[in-house]
Each structure stands twice: as structure tokens, then as C-alpha cells.
Amino acid sequence: MNKWNTLRVAMYGACLGLLYAAFLEIGLGAQVDMYGRAGGGLIGGTIVGGILGLLISGFRNLFVRPFS
């Protein structure tokens, strides 16, 4: 079993985080604040998604690969 490409998994996680944050911020139930901004969580969602992708890839490479 090959190791996962860590950068690729982090990028996929970042994309999923961005999509999720965009759905929450720009979706039908989104509330625009008093300054007219809607989308402040997009950067945070992208960063969190990337970090989760890195964690998943690291744990998978650390624990699954030696036992296969």
C-alpha cells in the first residue's frame, strides 16, 4: 500500500472546507451583517479543512501503512 500524497490530501481537505464554509456563509439561510459582509468564514473554513486533511493523511500514513 502506497503512502498518501500529503499535499494532495491537504488540498482536497482545503477545497472541502471552502465548499462547506461557502455553503454556510452564502447559502439560503445566511444572514448578512450590518456592514453588508457575508463570507468572513471562507478563509477559516479553508484553513481548517487543510489542517484536517493533513491530520487524516498523517494518521493514515502512520498507523495503516505499517500493518499492511
PyMOL Python script that loads the backbone (N, CA, C, O; Angstrom):
from pymol import cmd

cmd.read_pdbstr("""\
ATOM      1  N   MET A   1       0.841  -1.177   0.000  1.00  0.00           N
ATOM      2  CA  MET A   1       0.000   0.000   0.000  1.00  0.00           C
ATOM      3  C   MET A   1       0.885   1.239   0.000  1.00  0.00           C
ATOM      4  O   MET A   1       1.797   1.354   0.819  1.00  0.00           O
ATOM      5  N   ASN A   2       0.624   2.143  -0.895  1.00  0.00           N
ATOM      6  CA  ASN A   2       1.423   3.351  -1.023  1.00  0.00           C
ATOM      7  C   ASN A   2       1.004   4.406  -0.011  1.00  0.00           C
ATOM      8  O   ASN A   2      -0.138   4.442   0.445  1.00  0.00           O
ATOM      9  N   LYS A   3       1.965   5.268   0.327  1.00  0.00           N
ATOM     10  CA  LYS A   3       1.647   6.399   1.197  1.00  0.00           C
ATOM     11  C   LYS A   3       0.775   7.386   0.434  1.00  0.00           C
ATOM     12  O   LYS A   3       0.887   7.521  -0.784  1.00  0.00           O
ATOM     13  N   TRP A   4      -0.085   8.067   1.159  1.00  0.00           N
ATOM     14  CA  TRP A   4      -0.893   9.111   0.544  1.00  0.00           C
ATOM     15  C   TRP A   4      -0.018  10.321   0.285  1.00  0.00           C
ATOM     16  O   TRP A   4       0.899  10.615   1.053  1.00  0.00           O
ATOM     17  N   ASN A   5      -0.302  11.013  -0.788  1.00  0.00           N
ATOM     18  CA  ASN A   5       0.368  12.266  -1.080  1.00  0.00           C
ATOM     19  C   ASN A   5      -0.206  13.320  -0.122  1.00  0.00           C
ATOM     20  O   ASN A   5      -1.355  13.739  -0.264  1.00  0.00           O
ATOM     21  N   THR A   6       0.601  13.737   0.845  1.00  0.00           N
ATOM     22  CA  THR A   6       0.125  14.600   1.922  1.00  0.00           C
ATOM     23  C   THR A   6      -0.370  15.948   1.401  1.00  0.00           C
ATOM     24  O   THR A   6      -1.407  16.440   1.846  1.00  0.00           O
ATOM     25  N   LEU A   7       0.350  16.536   0.477  1.00  0.00           N
ATOM     26  CA  LEU A   7      -0.058  17.834  -0.053  1.00  0.00           C
ATOM     27  C   LEU A   7      -1.389  17.723  -0.798  1.00  0.00           C
ATOM     28  O   LEU A   7      -2.242  18.604  -0.681  1.00  0.00           O
ATOM     29  N   ARG A   8      -1.568  16.652  -1.558  1.00  0.00           N
ATOM     30  CA  ARG A   8      -2.812  16.472  -2.298  1.00  0.00           C
ATOM     31  C   ARG A   8      -3.995  16.310  -1.337  1.00  0.00           C
ATOM     32  O   ARG A   8      -5.058  16.890  -1.559  1.00  0.00           O
ATOM     33  N   VAL A   9      -3.815  15.533  -0.283  1.00  0.00           N
ATOM     34  CA  VAL A   9      -4.902  15.342   0.690  1.00  0.00           C
ATOM     35  C   VAL A   9      -5.210  16.657   1.401  1.00  0.00           C
ATOM     36  O   VAL A   9      -6.373  16.961   1.664  1.00  0.00           O
ATOM     37  N   ALA A  10      -4.176  17.439   1.714  1.00  0.00           N
ATOM     38  CA  ALA A  10      -4.403  18.742   2.349  1.00  0.00           C
ATOM     39  C   ALA A  10      -5.172  19.672   1.415  1.00  0.00           C
ATOM     40  O   ALA A  10      -6.048  20.416   1.857  1.00  0.00           O
ATOM     41  N   MET A  11      -4.846  19.629   0.128  1.00  0.00           N
ATOM     42  CA  MET A  11      -5.560  20.482  -0.836  1.00  0.00           C
ATOM     43  C   MET A  11      -7.016  20.036  -0.981  1.00  0.00           C
ATOM     44  O   MET A  11      -7.912  20.877  -1.056  1.00  0.00           O
ATOM     45  N   TYR A  12      -7.259  18.736  -1.022  1.00  0.00           N
ATOM     46  CA  TYR A  12      -8.636  18.246  -1.073  1.00  0.00           C
ATOM     47  C   TYR A  12      -9.405  18.669   0.175  1.00  0.00           C
ATOM     48  O   TYR A  12     -10.561  19.084   0.084  1.00  0.00           O
ATOM     49  N   GLY A  13      -8.763  18.565   1.344  1.00  0.00           N
ATOM     50  CA  GLY A  13      -9.403  18.998   2.580  1.00  0.00           C
ATOM     51  C   GLY A  13      -9.707  20.483   2.576  1.00  0.00           C
ATOM     52  O   GLY A  13     -10.766  20.906   3.038  1.00  0.00           O
ATOM     53  N   ALA A  14      -8.783  21.276   2.056  1.00  0.00           N
ATOM     54  CA  ALA A  14      -8.998  22.722   1.973  1.00  0.00           C
ATOM     55  C   ALA A  14     -10.159  23.040   1.041  1.00  0.00           C
ATOM     56  O   ALA A  14     -10.968  23.920   1.333  1.00  0.00           O
ATOM     57  N   CYS A  15     -10.244  22.330  -0.073  1.00  0.00           N
ATOM     58  CA  CYS A  15     -11.363  22.556  -1.000  1.00  0.00           C
ATOM     59  C   CYS A  15     -12.693  22.186  -0.369  1.00  0.00           C
ATOM     60  O   CYS A  15     -13.682  22.903  -0.524  1.00  0.00           O
ATOM     61  N   LEU A  16     -12.718  21.058   0.349  1.00  0.00           N
ATOM     62  CA  LEU A  16     -13.959  20.673   1.026  1.00  0.00           C
ATOM     63  C   LEU A  16     -14.329  21.672   2.117  1.00  0.00           C
ATOM     64  O   LEU A  16     -15.502  22.004   2.283  1.00  0.00           O
ATOM     65  N   GLY A  17     -13.326  22.155   2.864  1.00  0.00           N
ATOM     66  CA  GLY A  17     -13.588  23.169   3.883  1.00  0.00           C
ATOM     67  C   GLY A  17     -14.111  24.455   3.280  1.00  0.00           C
ATOM     68  O   GLY A  17     -15.004  25.089   3.843  1.00  0.00           O
ATOM     69  N   LEU A  18     -13.563  24.845   2.139  1.00  0.00           N
ATOM     70  CA  LEU A  18     -14.028  26.050   1.454  1.00  0.00           C
ATOM     71  C   LEU A  18     -15.464  25.880   0.966  1.00  0.00           C
ATOM     72  O   LEU A  18     -16.279  26.792   1.103  1.00  0.00           O
ATOM     73  N   LEU A  19     -15.773  24.727   0.404  1.00  0.00           N
ATOM     74  CA  LEU A  19     -17.143  24.477  -0.053  1.00  0.00           C
ATOM     75  C   LEU A  19     -18.131  24.490   1.109  1.00  0.00           C
ATOM     76  O   LEU A  19     -19.221  25.052   0.999  1.00  0.00           O
ATOM     77  N   TYR A  20     -17.745  23.868   2.219  1.00  0.00           N
ATOM     78  CA  TYR A  20     -18.626  23.842   3.385  1.00  0.00           C
ATOM     79  C   TYR A  20     -18.843  25.253   3.941  1.00  0.00           C
ATOM     80  O   TYR A  20     -19.969  25.637   4.259  1.00  0.00           O
ATOM     81  N   ALA A  21     -17.753  26.021   4.055  1.00  0.00           N
ATOM     82  CA  ALA A  21     -17.879  27.391   4.563  1.00  0.00           C
ATOM     83  C   ALA A  21     -18.695  28.255   3.606  1.00  0.00           C
ATOM     84  O   ALA A  21     -19.481  29.096   4.043  1.00  0.00           O
ATOM     85  N   ALA A  22     -18.511  28.052   2.306  1.00  0.00           N
ATOM     86  CA  ALA A  22     -19.287  28.819   1.333  1.00  0.00           C
ATOM     87  C   ALA A  22     -20.761  28.480   1.444  1.00  0.00           C
ATOM     88  O   ALA A  22     -21.614  29.361   1.338  1.00  0.00           O
ATOM     89  N   PHE A  23     -21.064  27.215   1.655  1.00  0.00           N
ATOM     90  CA  PHE A  23     -22.463  26.826   1.826  1.00  0.00           C
ATOM     91  C   PHE A  23     -23.057  27.487   3.058  1.00  0.00           C
ATOM     92  O   PHE A  23     -24.198  27.947   3.024  1.00  0.00           O
ATOM     93  N   LEU A  24     -22.297  27.541   4.149  1.00  0.00           N
ATOM     94  CA  LEU A  24     -22.817  28.160   5.371  1.00  0.00           C
ATOM     95  C   LEU A  24     -22.924  29.676   5.254  1.00  0.00           C
ATOM     96  O   LEU A  24     -23.876  30.274   5.756  1.00  0.00           O
ATOM     97  N   GLU A  25     -21.951  30.300   4.592  1.00  0.00           N
ATOM     98  CA  GLU A  25     -21.911  31.755   4.542  1.00  0.00           C
ATOM     99  C   GLU A  25     -22.802  32.346   3.452  1.00  0.00           C
ATOM    100  O   GLU A  25     -23.402  33.402   3.649  1.00  0.00           O
ATOM    101  N   ILE A  26     -22.893  31.678   2.312  1.00  0.00           N
ATOM    102  CA  ILE A  26     -23.580  32.258   1.166  1.00  0.00           C
ATOM    103  C   ILE A  26     -24.864  31.504   0.854  1.00  0.00           C
ATOM    104  O   ILE A  26     -25.576  31.849  -0.089  1.00  0.00           O
ATOM    105  N   GLY A  27     -25.160  30.481   1.638  1.00  0.00           N
ATOM    106  CA  GLY A  27     -26.339  29.659   1.386  1.00  0.00           C
ATOM    107  C   GLY A  27     -27.643  30.411   1.612  1.00  0.00           C
ATOM    108  O   GLY A  27     -27.652  31.608   1.897  1.00  0.00           O
ATOM    109  N   LEU A  28     -28.728  29.689   1.480  1.00  0.00           N
ATOM    110  CA  LEU A  28     -30.051  30.309   1.588  1.00  0.00           C
ATOM    111  C   LEU A  28     -30.338  30.864   2.970  1.00  0.00           C
ATOM    112  O   LEU A  28     -31.077  31.840   3.101  1.00  0.00           O
ATOM    113  N   GLY A  29     -29.769  30.260   4.001  1.00  0.00           N
ATOM    114  CA  GLY A  29     -30.042  30.712   5.356  1.00  0.00           C
ATOM    115  C   GLY A  29     -29.039  31.700   5.899  1.00  0.00           C
ATOM    116  O   GLY A  29     -29.057  31.987   7.096  1.00  0.00           O
ATOM    117  N   ALA A  30     -28.161  32.235   5.064  1.00  0.00           N
ATOM    118  CA  ALA A  30     -27.104  33.134   5.527  1.00  0.00           C
ATOM    119  C   ALA A  30     -27.686  34.498   5.891  1.00  0.00           C
ATOM    120  O   ALA A  30     -28.599  34.999   5.234  1.00  0.00           O
ATOM    121  N   GLN A  31     -27.144  35.074   6.935  1.00  0.00           N
ATOM    122  CA  GLN A  31     -27.548  36.398   7.374  1.00  0.00           C
ATOM    123  C   GLN A  31     -26.406  37.374   7.092  1.00  0.00           C
ATOM    124  O   GLN A  31     -25.274  37.152   7.520  1.00  0.00           O
ATOM    125  N   VAL A  32     -26.701  38.431   6.388  1.00  0.00           N
ATOM    126  CA  VAL A  32     -25.702  39.463   6.110  1.00  0.00           C
ATOM    127  C   VAL A  32     -25.625  40.378   7.324  1.00  0.00           C
ATOM    128  O   VAL A  32     -26.652  40.798   7.858  1.00  0.00           O
ATOM    129  N   ASP A  33     -24.390  40.688   7.764  1.00  0.00           N
ATOM    130  CA  ASP A  33     -24.260  41.550   8.936  1.00  0.00           C
ATOM    131  C   ASP A  33     -24.550  43.008   8.573  1.00  0.00           C
ATOM    132  O   ASP A  33     -24.866  43.312   7.423  1.00  0.00           O
ATOM    133  N   MET A  34     -24.442  43.900   9.546  1.00  0.00           N
ATOM    134  CA  MET A  34     -24.841  45.287   9.329  1.00  0.00           C
ATOM    135  C   MET A  34     -23.920  46.042   8.381  1.00  0.00           C
ATOM    136  O   MET A  34     -24.273  47.131   7.929  1.00  0.00           O
ATOM    137  N   TYR A  35     -22.750  45.493   8.067  1.00  0.00           N
ATOM    138  CA  TYR A  35     -21.845  46.134   7.125  1.00  0.00           C
ATOM    139  C   TYR A  35     -21.987  45.562   5.722  1.00  0.00           C
ATOM    140  O   TYR A  35     -21.266  45.987   4.819  1.00  0.00           O
ATOM    141  N   GLY A  36     -22.879  44.626   5.514  1.00  0.00           N
ATOM    142  CA  GLY A  36     -23.107  44.059   4.194  1.00  0.00           C
ATOM    143  C   GLY A  36     -22.139  42.959   3.815  1.00  0.00           C
ATOM    144  O   GLY A  36     -22.061  42.570   2.650  1.00  0.00           O
ATOM    145  N   ARG A  37     -21.395  42.451   4.799  1.00  0.00           N
ATOM    146  CA  ARG A  37     -20.425  41.399   4.509  1.00  0.00           C
ATOM    147  C   ARG A  37     -21.042  40.033   4.778  1.00  0.00           C
ATOM    148  O   ARG A  37     -21.687  39.824   5.806  1.00  0.00           O
ATOM    149  N   ALA A  38     -20.844  39.125   3.868  1.00  0.00           N
ATOM    150  CA  ALA A  38     -21.204  37.725   4.080  1.00  0.00           C
ATOM    151  C   ALA A  38     -20.088  36.904   3.451  1.00  0.00           C
ATOM    152  O   ALA A  38     -19.956  36.893   2.227  1.00  0.00           O
ATOM    153  N   GLY A  39     -19.308  36.241   4.227  1.00  0.00           N
ATOM    154  CA  GLY A  39     -18.208  35.460   3.686  1.00  0.00           C
ATOM    155  C   GLY A  39     -16.954  35.538   4.524  1.00  0.00           C
ATOM    156  O   GLY A  39     -15.869  35.221   4.036  1.00  0.00           O
ATOM    157  N   GLY A  40     -17.070  35.950   5.765  1.00  0.00           N
ATOM    158  CA  GLY A  40     -15.895  36.063   6.621  1.00  0.00           C
ATOM    159  C   GLY A  40     -15.322  34.729   7.042  1.00  0.00           C
ATOM    160  O   GLY A  40     -14.156  34.655   7.429  1.00  0.00           O
ATOM    161  N   GLY A  41     -16.114  33.672   6.976  1.00  0.00           N
ATOM    162  CA  GLY A  41     -15.626  32.367   7.409  1.00  0.00           C
ATOM    163  C   GLY A  41     -15.019  31.533   6.309  1.00  0.00           C
ATOM    164  O   GLY A  41     -14.631  30.391   6.553  1.00  0.00           O
ATOM    165  N   LEU A  42     -14.924  32.064   5.108  1.00  0.00           N
ATOM    166  CA  LEU A  42     -14.393  31.278   3.988  1.00  0.00           C
ATOM    167  C   LEU A  42     -12.918  30.943   4.182  1.00  0.00           C
ATOM    168  O   LEU A  42     -12.496  29.818   3.917  1.00  0.00           O
ATOM    169  N   ILE A  43     -12.138  31.906   4.641  1.00  0.00           N
ATOM    170  CA  ILE A  43     -10.711  31.669   4.851  1.00  0.00           C
ATOM    171  C   ILE A  43     -10.508  30.687   6.007  1.00  0.00           C
ATOM    172  O   ILE A  43      -9.690  29.771   5.917  1.00  0.00           O
ATOM    173  N   GLY A  44     -11.245  30.882   7.071  1.00  0.00           N
ATOM    174  CA  GLY A  44     -11.140  29.970   8.211  1.00  0.00           C
ATOM    175  C   GLY A  44     -11.545  28.552   7.860  1.00  0.00           C
ATOM    176  O   GLY A  44     -10.899  27.596   8.289  1.00  0.00           O
ATOM    177  N   GLY A  45     -12.608  28.407   7.086  1.00  0.00           N
ATOM    178  CA  GLY A  45     -13.036  27.077   6.660  1.00  0.00           C
ATOM    179  C   GLY A  45     -12.003  26.396   5.782  1.00  0.00           C
ATOM    180  O   GLY A  45     -11.806  25.185   5.876  1.00  0.00           O
ATOM    181  N   THR A  46     -11.346  27.164   4.932  1.00  0.00           N
ATOM    182  CA  THR A  46     -10.303  26.611   4.071  1.00  0.00           C
ATOM    183  C   THR A  46      -9.110  26.146   4.896  1.00  0.00           C
ATOM    184  O   THR A  46      -8.569  25.067   4.654  1.00  0.00           O
ATOM    185  N   ILE A  47      -8.703  26.951   5.862  1.00  0.00           N
ATOM    186  CA  ILE A  47      -7.561  26.592   6.700  1.00  0.00           C
ATOM    187  C   ILE A  47      -7.876  25.360   7.546  1.00  0.00           C
ATOM    188  O   ILE A  47      -7.055  24.448   7.648  1.00  0.00           O
ATOM    189  N   VAL A  48      -9.050  25.332   8.146  1.00  0.00           N
ATOM    190  CA  VAL A  48      -9.431  24.186   8.967  1.00  0.00           C
ATOM    191  C   VAL A  48      -9.530  22.920   8.128  1.00  0.00           C
ATOM    192  O   VAL A  48      -9.097  21.855   8.567  1.00  0.00           O
ATOM    193  N   GLY A  49     -10.089  23.019   6.938  1.00  0.00           N
ATOM    194  CA  GLY A  49     -10.162  21.856   6.055  1.00  0.00           C
ATOM    195  C   GLY A  49      -8.792  21.333   5.676  1.00  0.00           C
ATOM    196  O   GLY A  49      -8.579  20.121   5.639  1.00  0.00           O
ATOM    197  N   GLY A  50      -7.858  22.231   5.393  1.00  0.00           N
ATOM    198  CA  GLY A  50      -6.496  21.821   5.077  1.00  0.00           C
ATOM    199  C   GLY A  50      -5.806  21.143   6.245  1.00  0.00           C
ATOM    200  O   GLY A  50      -5.112  20.142   6.068  1.00  0.00           O
ATOM    201  N   ILE A  51      -5.999  21.691   7.446  1.00  0.00           N
ATOM    202  CA  ILE A  51      -5.395  21.086   8.634  1.00  0.00           C
ATOM    203  C   ILE A  51      -5.983  19.705   8.893  1.00  0.00           C
ATOM    204  O   ILE A  51      -5.247  18.774   9.222  1.00  0.00           O
ATOM    205  N   LEU A  52      -7.293  19.559   8.749  1.00  0.00           N
ATOM    206  CA  LEU A  52      -7.907  18.244   8.937  1.00  0.00           C
ATOM    207  C   LEU A  52      -7.409  17.251   7.888  1.00  0.00           C
ATOM    208  O   LEU A  52      -7.195  16.079   8.198  1.00  0.00           O
ATOM    209  N   GLY A  53      -7.225  17.709   6.658  1.00  0.00           N
ATOM    210  CA  GLY A  53      -6.667  16.836   5.632  1.00  0.00           C
ATOM    211  C   GLY A  53      -5.262  16.372   5.988  1.00  0.00           C
ATOM    212  O   GLY A  53      -4.922  15.206   5.787  1.00  0.00           O
ATOM    213  N   LEU A  54      -4.442  17.281   6.518  1.00  0.00           N
ATOM    214  CA  LEU A  54      -3.098  16.902   6.944  1.00  0.00           C
ATOM    215  C   LEU A  54      -3.136  15.895   8.085  1.00  0.00           C
ATOM    216  O   LEU A  54      -2.366  14.935   8.088  1.00  0.00           O
ATOM    217  N   LEU A  55      -4.019  16.103   9.050  1.00  0.00           N
ATOM    218  CA  LEU A  55      -4.125  15.169  10.168  1.00  0.00           C
ATOM    219  C   LEU A  55      -4.576  13.787   9.708  1.00  0.00           C
ATOM    220  O   LEU A  55      -4.024  12.774  10.138  1.00  0.00           O
ATOM    221  N   ILE A  56      -5.576  13.749   8.835  1.00  0.00           N
ATOM    222  CA  ILE A  56      -6.060  12.467   8.331  1.00  0.00           C
ATOM    223  C   ILE A  56      -4.964  11.748   7.560  1.00  0.00           C
ATOM    224  O   ILE A  56      -4.769  10.546   7.741  1.00  0.00           O
ATOM    225  N   SER A  57      -4.253  12.459   6.709  1.00  0.00           N
ATOM    226  CA  SER A  57      -3.177  11.848   5.934  1.00  0.00           C
ATOM    227  C   SER A  57      -2.053  11.353   6.847  1.00  0.00           C
ATOM    228  O   SER A  57      -1.527  10.257   6.653  1.00  0.00           O
ATOM    229  N   GLY A  58      -1.694  12.151   7.825  1.00  0.00           N
ATOM    230  CA  GLY A  58      -0.627  11.754   8.745  1.00  0.00           C
ATOM    231  C   GLY A  58      -0.992  10.527   9.547  1.00  0.00           C
ATOM    232  O   GLY A  58      -0.181   9.608   9.668  1.00  0.00           O
ATOM    233  N   PHE A  59      -2.199  10.489  10.101  1.00  0.00           N
ATOM    234  CA  PHE A  59      -2.621   9.320  10.868  1.00  0.00           C
ATOM    235  C   PHE A  59      -2.727   8.080   9.990  1.00  0.00           C
ATOM    236  O   PHE A  59      -2.386   6.978  10.420  1.00  0.00           O
ATOM    237  N   ARG A  60      -3.193   8.259   8.774  1.00  0.00           N
ATOM    238  CA  ARG A  60      -3.317   7.121   7.868  1.00  0.00           C
ATOM    239  C   ARG A  60      -1.935   6.575   7.515  1.00  0.00           C
ATOM    240  O   ARG A  60      -1.730   5.362   7.517  1.00  0.00           O
ATOM    241  N   ASN A  61      -0.990   7.463   7.214  1.00  0.00           N
ATOM    242  CA  ASN A  61       0.354   7.015   6.883  1.00  0.00           C
ATOM    243  C   ASN A  61       1.069   6.406   8.091  1.00  0.00           C
ATOM    244  O   ASN A  61       1.876   5.488   7.943  1.00  0.00           O
ATOM    245  N   LEU A  62       0.773   6.914   9.271  1.00  0.00           N
ATOM    246  CA  LEU A  62       1.453   6.449  10.470  1.00  0.00           C
ATOM    247  C   LEU A  62       0.945   5.096  10.939  1.00  0.00           C
ATOM    248  O   LEU A  62       1.737   4.245  11.344  1.00  0.00           O
ATOM    249  N   PHE A  63      -0.379   4.884  10.889  1.00  0.00           N
ATOM    250  CA  PHE A  63      -0.945   3.681  11.501  1.00  0.00           C
ATOM    251  C   PHE A  63      -1.331   2.598  10.498  1.00  0.00           C
ATOM    252  O   PHE A  63      -1.152   1.416  10.792  1.00  0.00           O
ATOM    253  N   VAL A  64      -1.842   2.945   9.352  1.00  0.00           N
ATOM    254  CA  VAL A  64      -2.358   1.949   8.423  1.00  0.00           C
ATOM    255  C   VAL A  64      -1.240   1.313   7.612  1.00  0.00           C
ATOM    256  O   VAL A  64      -1.229   0.097   7.420  1.00  0.00           O
ATOM    257  N   ARG A  65      -0.317   2.105   7.143  1.00  0.00           N
ATOM    258  CA  ARG A  65       0.718   1.585   6.243  1.00  0.00           C
ATOM    259  C   ARG A  65       1.617   0.527   6.887  1.00  0.00           C
ATOM    260  O   ARG A  65       1.908  -0.473   6.231  1.00  0.00           O
ATOM    261  N   PRO A  66       2.073   0.688   8.133  1.00  0.00           N
ATOM    262  CA  PRO A  66       2.957  -0.345   8.693  1.00  0.00           C
ATOM    263  C   PRO A  66       2.289  -1.715   8.854  1.00  0.00           C
ATOM    264  O   PRO A  66       2.974  -2.737   8.886  1.00  0.00           O
ATOM    265  N   PHE A  67       0.971  -1.738   8.953  1.00  0.00           N
ATOM    266  CA  PHE A  67       0.272  -3.000   9.187  1.00  0.00           C
ATOM    267  C   PHE A  67      -0.199  -3.671   7.899  1.00  0.00           C
ATOM    268  O   PHE A  67      -0.839  -4.721   7.950  1.00  0.00           O
ATOM    269  N   SER A  68       0.106  -3.084   6.755  1.00  0.00           N
ATOM    270  CA  SER A  68      -0.342  -3.702   5.509  1.00  0.00           C
ATOM    271  C   SER A  68       0.816  -4.357   4.772  1.00  0.00           C
ATOM    272  O   SER A  68       0.621  -4.927   3.699  1.00  0.00           O
TER     273      SER A  68
END
""", "prot")
cmd.dss("prot")
cmd.show_as("cartoon", "prot")
cmd.util.cbc("prot")
cmd.orient("prot")
